[in-house]
Amino acid sequence: MQENINIKLVADLNDRQLNQLVSILNYDQKLRQSLCSQKKEITVKTFNAKNNAWAKNNQAKLYAIMNKTHAIGMISLSHINLKNKKANIGYWLTSRHWGKGITSKAFKQILAIAKDNKIKYLTCTIPKDNIASLAIWQKFQAIIKQKGENIIPIIRL
């Protein structure tokens, strides 16, 4: 089955789509483990409040990764510094869609948004054992640096 992957501002999601993201965060054990998330179920209200606070505190724009009309993960531009033309990218995806190239498709779209916003440098921090995440950055010609137990990829647009 061919996926139709797009990203959509979390603020523009409907209740069903918000519930899909919350359900993933509450019940996807593989994802929770990869995010080092403690078992504590959240509500849509809590999800929205935490995302809004995080976005405000981290100069961030949050997007849902959509498969047609179904929310299956999130991707963000954060720590946006327009003066220095820098930002960070972060993402997560439901584990049942890992290894299908979906995050790479969303990543390509977030790169276009960054470029449209005149951002020239993108980075993040990846644990060195997260080979799948590193592969995404390498696909987009990131320069790779290591800092302790983490990898710091940098993309110049």
Buried (B, 14 or more C-beta within 10 A) or exposed (E): EEBEBBBBEBEEBEEEBBBBBBBBBBEBEEBBEBEEBEEEEBEBEEBBEEBEEEBEEBBBBBBBBBBEEBBBBBBBBBBBEEEEBBBBBBBBBBBEBBEEEBBBBBBBBBBEBBEEEEBEBBBBEBEEEEEEBBEBBEEBEBEEEEEEEEBBBBBEE
